[in-house]
């Protein structure tokens, strides 16, 4: 299915590109999240007109993402969780929990879908977490999981 991108999408394309993607990806993700439009002649003309405006918006998003990146890059955040004697957690640390921590400590709102732990956080220790702030800006933080019953 041919679509026109309304914003830069990592590994897919940039603003104004007319690309061919699978129907499900186009309908369920790109079009539903307002990242793309069907590639009709009218839509192509429309996107050409507003391309400059879209680029400006994208640059602003990129600037915001860079400022967040500078604020949190390589910082470490602690999480207290209940754990067993062999240092395994009851449950795991989810992206929504990490987003909540960033919101409380740094006053930054980050969508949990942009947070990707390098590996699942299911035990005590320090874990790397990648934040996809913008298609061109990635940041990395550490999450240190400590036992709640440490005396």
Backbone as a chain_set.jsonl record, in Angstrom:
{"seq": "XXXXXXXXXXXXXXXXXXXXXXXXXXXXXXXXXXXXXXXXXXXXXXXXXXXXXXXXXXXXXXXXXXXXXXXXXXXXXXXXXXXXXXXXXXXXXXXXXXXXXXXXXXXXXXXXXXXXXXXXXXXXXXXXXXXXXXXXXXXXXXXXXXXXXXX", "coords": {"N": [[0.839, -1.173, 0.0], [0.604, 2.182, -0.879], [1.787, 5.038, 0.763], [2.054, 8.369, 2.247], [4.498, 9.867, 4.18], [4.063, 11.764, 7.143], [5.722, 12.494, 9.122], [9.109, 12.015, 10.337], [10.044, 8.672, 10.439], [11.661, 6.19, 12.135], [13.75, 3.905, 10.44], [11.946, 3.722, 8.354], [11.268, 6.05, 6.762], [11.418, 9.558, 5.718], [9.821, 12.82, 6.24], [7.27, 13.503, 3.884], [7.993, 11.518, 2.102], [6.976, 9.149, -0.329], [6.037, 6.007, 0.128], [6.033, 2.383, -0.068], [4.325, 0.22, 1.917], [3.367, -2.542, 4.075], [-0.087, -3.33, 4.197], [-1.365, -3.668, 6.748], [0.496, -2.502, 8.55], [0.439, 0.104, 7.606], [-2.304, 0.865, 7.98], [-2.882, 0.172, 10.717], [-0.857, 1.313, 12.253], [0.788, 3.562, 11.126], [-1.145, 5.311, 9.817], [-3.216, 5.421, 11.715], [-1.893, 6.593, 13.875], [-1.463, 9.072, 12.925], [0.85, 9.491, 11.42], [1.108, 9.185, 8.78], [-0.456, 9.385, 5.473], [-2.895, 8.089, 3.096], [-1.661, 7.534, -0.196], [-2.926, 9.361, -2.274], [-3.599, 11.359, -5.235], [-4.53, 13.899, -4.482], [-3.784, 14.009, -1.761], [-0.976, 13.874, -1.997], [-0.404, 16.332, -3.233], [-1.322, 18.038, -1.225], [0.422, 17.398, 0.928], [2.844, 18.252, -0.161], [2.439, 21.002, -0.057], [2.318, 21.492, 2.717], [4.724, 20.584, 3.634], [7.025, 22.048, 4.489], [6.107, 23.211, 6.836], [5.629, 20.89, 8.342], [8.242, 19.981, 8.559], [9.346, 21.968, 10.171], [7.917, 21.53, 12.555], [8.87, 18.992, 13.125], [11.575, 19.571, 13.553], [11.347, 21.07, 15.894], [10.365, 19.1, 17.638], [12.596, 17.465, 17.609], [14.475, 19.153, 18.787], [13.387, 19.413, 21.369], [13.601, 16.741, 22.141], [16.387, 16.484, 22.148], [17.047, 18.206, 24.264], [15.889, 16.855, 26.428], [17.413, 14.538, 26.264], [19.984, 15.533, 26.917], [19.518, 16.185, 29.546], [19.032, 13.755, 30.865], [20.868, 11.813, 29.995], [22.869, 8.962, 30.491], [22.32, 8.905, 33.242], [21.541, 7.539, 36.498], [18.852, 5.804, 37.918], [17.031, 4.816, 40.783], [15.114, 1.99, 41.838], [12.902, 0.593, 44.103], [12.072, -2.67, 44.882], [10.168, -5.575, 45.82], [11.881, -8.556, 46.593], [13.062, -11.958, 46.143], [15.019, -14.319, 48.163], [17.087, -15.17, 46.471], [17.598, -12.975, 44.913], [15.752, -12.4, 42.883], [13.065, -10.672, 41.332], [9.668, -10.117, 42.43], [7.633, -10.14, 39.959], [8.277, -7.612, 37.454], [10.252, -4.759, 36.332], [8.565, -2.429, 34.58], [8.182, -0.51, 31.463], [6.23, 1.526, 31.934], [6.527, 2.042, 34.638], [9.131, 3.043, 34.678], [8.743, 5.362, 33.181], [7.128, 6.747, 34.974], [8.926, 7.18, 37.081], [10.796, 8.892, 35.814], [9.104, 11.032, 35.366], [8.492, 11.833, 37.986], [11.056, 12.413, 39.152], [12.649, 13.911, 37.235], [10.763, 15.554, 36.099], [9.796, 15.064, 33.509], [7.785, 14.143, 30.822], [7.442, 11.109, 29.368], [6.411, 8.927, 26.879], [5.532, 5.618, 27.654], [5.814, 3.73, 25.582], [8.064, 4.481, 24.223], [10.162, 3.673, 25.666], [12.672, 1.316, 26.078], [13.829, -1.385, 27.665], [17.076, -2.869, 27.662], [17.416, -5.544, 28.316], [15.017, -7.738, 29.903], [13.912, -6.558, 33.07], [14.2, -8.261, 35.767], [15.439, -8.891, 38.105], [17.55, -8.107, 40.986], [19.853, -5.442, 40.582], [21.789, -3.511, 38.144], [20.523, -2.049, 35.231], [20.584, -1.347, 31.726], [18.713, 1.04, 29.879], [17.087, 1.99, 26.947], [15.973, 4.99, 25.483], [13.829, 6.044, 23.048], [13.652, 8.959, 21.945], [13.187, 10.492, 19.704], [13.081, 9.981, 16.137], [15.735, 10.466, 15.365], [17.103, 10.821, 17.707], [18.399, 9.167, 20.409], [18.492, 8.071, 23.765], [20.2, 6.985, 26.732], [19.733, 5.41, 29.822], [20.37, 4.277, 33.22], [18.885, 1.822, 35.217], [18.701, 1.129, 38.517], [17.999, -1.545, 40.426], [16.916, -2.12, 43.623], [16.583, -4.04, 46.63], [13.568, -3.998, 48.472], [13.385, -4.752, 51.088], [15.859, -4.208, 52.284], [17.863, -3.723, 55.087]], "CA": [[0.0, 0.0, 0.0], [1.389, 3.412, -0.974], [1.434, 6.083, 1.727], [2.953, 9.522, 2.337], [4.842, 10.088, 5.584], [3.857, 13.113, 7.673], [6.832, 12.77, 10.033], [10.216, 11.077, 10.199], [9.821, 7.423, 11.151], [12.909, 5.435, 12.117], [13.833, 2.721, 9.575], [10.885, 3.702, 7.351], [11.498, 7.155, 5.833], [11.297, 10.897, 6.288], [8.648, 13.619, 5.889], [6.965, 13.696, 2.471], [8.337, 10.346, 1.292], [5.899, 8.258, -0.75], [6.636, 4.675, 0.249], [5.155, 1.228, -0.14], [4.428, -0.599, 3.124], [2.295, -3.532, 4.201], [-1.4, -2.739, 4.489], [-1.614, -3.659, 8.201], [1.392, -1.507, 9.156], [-0.068, 1.416, 7.204], [-3.588, 1.157, 8.623], [-2.918, 0.023, 12.172], [0.131, 2.122, 12.963], [1.141, 4.857, 10.531], [-2.301, 6.189, 9.578], [-3.953, 5.611, 12.971], [-1.113, 7.487, 14.74], [-1.314, 10.31, 12.146], [2.214, 9.6, 10.933], [1.056, 9.038, 7.33], [-1.737, 9.467, 4.763], [-2.95, 7.296, 1.87], [-0.997, 8.277, -1.269], [-3.773, 9.739, -3.407], [-3.057, 12.558, -5.894], [-4.87, 15.076, -3.665], [-2.95, 13.991, -0.551], [0.406, 14.188, -2.379], [-0.356, 17.793, -3.422], [-1.514, 18.638, 0.108], [1.646, 17.214, 1.71], [3.859, 19.134, -0.744], [2.171, 22.356, 0.445], [2.599, 21.639, 4.15], [5.987, 19.906, 3.946], [7.901, 22.96, 5.227], [5.517, 23.315, 8.169], [5.88, 19.62, 9.011], [9.668, 19.939, 8.873], [9.555, 22.849, 11.329], [7.398, 20.814, 13.727], [9.799, 17.898, 13.393], [12.784, 20.169, 14.132], [11.016, 21.417, 17.279], [10.325, 17.843, 18.393], [13.982, 17.012, 17.721], [15.115, 20.04, 19.761], [12.88, 18.986, 22.682], [14.196, 15.431, 22.42], [17.804, 16.699, 22.497], [17.142, 18.801, 25.606], [15.618, 15.759, 27.363], [18.587, 13.665, 26.174], [21.064, 16.154, 27.687], [19.128, 16.192, 30.955], [19.004, 12.421, 31.488], [21.816, 10.862, 29.411], [23.749, 8.201, 31.383], [21.991, 9.027, 34.656], [21.072, 6.297, 37.098], [17.663, 5.958, 38.74], [16.831, 3.637, 41.637], [13.76, 1.469, 42.018], [12.822, -0.397, 45.188], [11.1, -3.724, 44.579], [10.233, -6.769, 46.66], [12.67, -9.592, 45.928], [13.26, -13.22, 46.857], [16.38, -14.431, 48.708], [18.069, -15.306, 45.394], [17.651, -11.696, 44.213], [14.811, -12.277, 41.764], [11.931, -9.82, 41.695], [8.286, -10.568, 42.272], [7.218, -9.302, 38.826], [9.417, -6.985, 36.783], [10.16, -3.309, 36.186], [7.974, -2.185, 33.252], [8.378, 0.849, 30.929], [5.334, 2.498, 32.571], [7.144, 2.375, 35.924], [10.291, 3.883, 34.373], [8.186, 6.658, 32.777], [6.657, 7.382, 36.206], [10.12, 7.626, 37.806], [11.317, 10.069, 35.099], [8.134, 12.097, 35.585], [8.624, 12.305, 39.366], [12.385, 12.947, 39.459], [13.124, 14.909, 36.272], [9.613, 16.322, 35.595], [9.749, 14.851, 32.062], [6.757, 13.186, 30.424], [7.872, 10.259, 28.252], [5.469, 7.858, 26.585], [6.153, 4.316, 27.945], [6.124, 2.971, 24.363], [9.378, 4.916, 23.736], [11.161, 3.145, 26.603], [13.013, -0.073, 25.771], [14.913, -1.989, 28.44], [17.939, -3.693, 26.817], [16.89, -6.879, 28.604], [13.965, -7.643, 30.912], [14.386, -6.25, 34.418], [13.506, -9.216, 36.624], [16.239, -9.217, 39.285], [18.275, -6.996, 41.606], [21.047, -5.088, 39.808], [21.711, -2.305, 37.321], [20.135, -2.395, 33.867], [20.567, -0.267, 30.731], [17.415, 1.263, 29.252], [17.188, 2.903, 25.811], [14.802, 5.826, 25.27], [13.734, 6.552, 21.68], [12.998, 10.253, 22.115], [12.899, 11.036, 18.364], [13.734, 9.042, 15.205], [17.169, 10.735, 15.252], [17.685, 11.032, 19.037], [18.228, 8.08, 21.373], [19.191, 8.331, 25.014], [20.372, 5.771, 27.514], [19.812, 5.606, 31.268], [20.52, 3.041, 33.979], [17.899, 1.609, 36.277], [19.285, 0.292, 39.566], [16.937, -2.177, 41.205], [17.38, -2.519, 44.963], [15.577, -4.784, 47.385], [12.783, -3.153, 49.354], [13.581, -5.152, 52.479], [17.226, -3.971, 52.766], [17.833, -3.055, 56.389]], "C": [[0.89, 1.243, 0.0], [0.852, 4.45, 0.004], [2.434, 7.229, 1.651], [3.22, 9.752, 3.814], [4.657, 11.544, 5.983], [4.907, 13.474, 8.724], [7.927, 11.737, 9.801], [9.935, 9.847, 11.051], [11.086, 6.582, 10.992], [12.773, 4.162, 11.283], [12.73, 2.639, 8.519], [11.115, 4.796, 6.317], [11.338, 8.492, 6.519], [10.088, 11.633, 5.72], [8.494, 13.759, 4.374], [7.31, 12.523, 1.571], [7.075, 9.568, 0.931], [6.514, 6.861, -0.774], [5.567, 3.592, 0.168], [5.369, 0.387, 1.114], [3.28, -1.601, 3.152], [1.024, -2.848, 4.695], [-1.66, -2.626, 5.996], [-0.783, -2.607, 8.909], [0.885, -0.103, 8.857], [-1.33, 1.766, 7.986], [-3.51, 1.192, 10.139], [-1.933, 0.906, 12.909], [0.302, 3.504, 12.351], [-0.051, 5.801, 10.378], [-3.058, 6.449, 10.882], [-3.222, 6.55, 13.929], [-0.821, 8.825, 14.059], [0.133, 10.572, 11.731], [2.25, 9.538, 9.407], [-0.364, 9.214, 6.806], [-1.701, 8.501, 3.584], [-2.362, 8.144, 0.748], [-1.926, 8.497, -2.463], [-3.178, 11.014, -4.019], [-3.322, 13.808, -5.059], [-3.976, 15.16, -2.427], [-1.498, 14.34, -0.864], [0.562, 15.69, -2.564], [-0.434, 18.508, -2.076], [-0.226, 18.562, 0.936], [2.771, 18.093, 1.161], [3.694, 20.56, -0.216], [2.612, 22.513, 1.904], [3.919, 20.995, 4.59], [6.911, 20.77, 4.808], [7.419, 23.08, 6.677], [5.784, 22.049, 8.987], [7.348, 19.495, 9.419], [9.983, 20.8, 10.089], [9.104, 22.156, 12.61], [8.362, 19.7, 14.136], [11.082, 18.427, 14.033], [12.547, 20.553, 15.594], [10.988, 20.174, 18.165], [11.743, 17.339, 18.64], [14.716, 17.831, 18.777], [14.691, 19.66, 21.183], [13.521, 17.662, 23.094], [15.659, 15.58, 22.822], [17.951, 17.287, 23.89], [16.871, 17.741, 26.681], [16.828, 14.836, 27.426], [19.726, 14.221, 27.03], [20.786, 16.103, 29.183], [19.304, 14.828, 31.62], [20.081, 11.456, 31.01], [22.763, 10.279, 30.455], [23.491, 8.408, 32.871], [21.488, 7.691, 35.169], [19.893, 6.604, 38.02], [17.443, 4.675, 39.533], [15.354, 3.281, 41.757], [13.811, 0.453, 43.154], [11.721, -1.387, 44.854], [11.247, -4.857, 45.59], [10.97, -7.866, 45.906], [12.768, -10.839, 46.791], [14.683, -13.254, 47.399], [17.434, -14.549, 47.61], [18.006, -14.139, 44.415], [16.785, -11.597, 42.956], [13.602, -11.485, 42.234], [10.609, -10.57, 41.62], [7.714, -9.667, 41.188], [8.452, -8.726, 38.153], [9.208, -5.475, 36.729], [9.728, -3.033, 34.749], [8.265, -0.748, 32.789], [7.474, 1.903, 31.568], [5.899, 2.956, 33.916], [8.336, 3.308, 35.727], [9.817, 5.279, 33.976], [7.724, 7.443, 34.006], [7.834, 7.94, 37.012], [10.68, 8.892, 37.16], [10.398, 11.268, 35.313], [8.3, 12.699, 36.982], [9.959, 12.999, 39.614], [12.776, 14.102, 38.542], [12.021, 15.826, 35.743], [9.527, 16.256, 34.061], [8.667, 13.82, 31.775], [7.252, 12.415, 29.21], [6.865, 9.128, 28.107], [6.149, 6.51, 26.849], [6.511, 3.501, 26.698], [7.491, 3.354, 23.786], [10.508, 4.343, 24.585], [11.398, 1.663, 26.318], [14.153, -0.569, 26.652], [15.736, -2.898, 27.526], [17.619, -5.172, 27.043], [15.886, -6.741, 29.738], [14.541, -7.453, 32.304], [13.594, -7.11, 35.389], [14.309, -9.595, 37.863], [16.895, -7.953, 39.835], [19.519, -6.719, 40.755], [20.836, -3.816, 39.029], [21.477, -2.709, 35.873], [20.149, -1.171, 32.965], [19.179, -0.197, 30.108], [17.595, 2.294, 28.148], [15.869, 3.663, 25.669], [14.84, 6.36, 23.85], [12.947, 7.86, 21.715], [12.518, 10.849, 20.8], [13.553, 10.065, 17.394], [15.251, 9.257, 15.072], [17.859, 10.902, 16.599], [17.335, 9.859, 19.953], [19.019, 8.435, 22.614], [19.27, 7.029, 25.793], [20.457, 6.144, 28.989], [20.036, 4.254, 31.927], [19.44, 2.985, 35.042], [18.54, 0.652, 37.278], [18.152, -0.235, 40.43], [17.518, -2.623, 42.538], [16.23, -3.176, 45.707], [14.881, -3.854, 48.371], [13.031, -3.503, 50.826], [15.027, -5.049, 52.948], [17.164, -3.209, 54.088], [19.12, -2.331, 56.672]], "O": [[1.825, 1.338, 0.795], [-0.349, 4.709, 0.073], [3.512, 7.094, 1.073], [2.287, 9.825, 4.614], [5.049, 12.451, 5.249], [4.979, 14.621, 9.165], [7.705, 10.715, 9.151], [9.627, 9.96, 12.237], [11.527, 6.299, 9.878], [11.792, 3.43, 11.413], [12.584, 1.611, 7.859], [11.155, 4.512, 5.12], [11.148, 8.567, 7.733], [9.411, 11.127, 4.825], [9.449, 14.086, 3.669], [6.957, 12.528, 0.392], [6.209, 9.351, 1.778], [7.394, 6.568, -1.584], [4.372, 3.851, 0.314], [6.473, -0.104, 1.35], [2.344, -1.517, 2.356], [1.067, -1.918, 5.5], [-2.128, -1.588, 6.463], [-1.291, -1.894, 9.774], [0.894, 0.771, 9.724], [-1.416, 2.838, 8.585], [-4.007, 2.122, 10.773], [-2.148, 1.221, 14.08], [-0.005, 4.509, 12.992], [0.028, 6.966, 10.768], [-3.494, 7.573, 11.13], [-3.867, 7.238, 14.719], [-0.023, 9.618, 14.559], [0.585, 11.717, 11.694], [3.288, 9.802, 8.799], [-1.335, 9.197, 7.562], [-0.625, 8.129, 3.116], [-2.547, 9.361, 0.743], [-1.742, 7.902, -3.524], [-2.348, 11.674, -3.393], [-2.456, 14.674, -4.937], [-3.474, 16.229, -2.081], [-0.851, 15.033, -0.078], [1.546, 16.269, -2.105], [0.3, 19.463, -1.825], [0.169, 19.542, 1.568], [3.569, 18.624, 1.934], [4.682, 21.248, 0.042], [3.199, 23.527, 2.281], [4.189, 20.881, 5.785], [7.514, 20.27, 5.758], [8.215, 23.054, 7.615], [6.121, 22.122, 10.169], [7.661, 18.971, 10.488], [10.788, 20.416, 10.937], [9.804, 22.183, 13.623], [8.633, 19.491, 15.318], [11.62, 17.806, 14.95], [13.431, 20.386, 16.435], [11.506, 20.177, 19.282], [12.062, 16.851, 19.724], [15.485, 17.286, 19.569], [15.522, 19.593, 22.089], [13.93, 17.486, 24.242], [16.128, 14.89, 23.727], [18.868, 16.92, 24.625], [17.534, 17.722, 27.717], [17.227, 14.401, 28.506], [20.361, 13.479, 27.779], [21.708, 15.99, 29.99], [19.678, 14.745, 32.79], [20.203, 10.367, 31.571], [23.387, 11.02, 31.215], [24.365, 8.113, 33.687], [21.067, 6.827, 34.4], [19.939, 7.551, 38.805], [17.644, 3.577, 39.014], [14.479, 4.146, 41.774], [14.66, -0.438, 43.164], [10.585, -1.003, 44.578], [12.325, -5.069, 46.146], [10.72, -8.087, 44.721], [12.583, -10.788, 48.006], [15.471, -12.344, 47.14], [18.558, -14.082, 47.787], [18.32, -14.29, 43.234], [17.067, -10.792, 42.068], [13.168, -11.607, 43.38], [10.453, -11.522, 40.856], [7.343, -8.529, 41.476], [9.545, -9.282, 38.265], [8.127, -4.976, 37.039], [10.447, -3.368, 33.808], [8.556, 0.124, 33.607], [7.89, 3.05, 31.733], [5.763, 4.122, 34.287], [8.535, 4.245, 36.5], [10.416, 6.274, 34.384], [7.905, 8.659, 34.073], [7.75, 9.039, 37.559], [11.004, 9.855, 37.856], [10.871, 12.399, 35.428], [8.256, 13.918, 37.149], [9.991, 14.067, 40.225], [13.191, 15.158, 39.02], [12.309, 16.776, 35.015], [9.227, 17.251, 33.402], [8.628, 12.759, 32.397], [7.46, 12.995, 28.145], [6.513, 8.461, 29.079], [7.237, 6.269, 26.326], [7.415, 2.667, 26.749], [8.026, 2.629, 22.947], [11.681, 4.513, 24.255], [10.465, 0.86, 26.315], [15.311, -0.222, 26.423], [15.171, -3.621, 26.704], [17.558, -5.956, 26.095], [15.896, -5.742, 30.458], [15.524, -8.093, 32.678], [12.482, -6.764, 35.789], [13.926, -10.507, 38.597], [16.811, -6.88, 39.239], [20.162, -7.649, 40.267], [19.839, -3.118, 39.214], [22.147, -3.599, 35.351], [19.769, -0.08, 33.389], [18.547, -1.22, 29.842], [18.183, 3.352, 28.374], [14.79, 3.073, 25.724], [15.783, 7.058, 23.479], [11.729, 7.868, 21.536], [11.557, 11.618, 20.776], [14.498, 9.376, 17.777], [15.973, 8.33, 14.705], [19.072, 11.105, 16.645], [16.169, 9.589, 20.237], [20.092, 9.031, 22.526], [18.509, 6.093, 25.548], [21.167, 7.078, 29.361], [19.912, 3.212, 31.283], [19.128, 3.988, 35.683], [18.879, -0.483, 36.942], [17.44, 0.529, 41.081], [18.477, -3.394, 42.589], [15.059, -2.902, 45.445], [15.521, -3.029, 49.022], [12.9, -2.647, 51.702], [15.405, -5.721, 53.908], [16.497, -2.181, 54.193], [19.263, -1.714, 57.728]]}, "num_chains": 1, "name": "protein.A"}
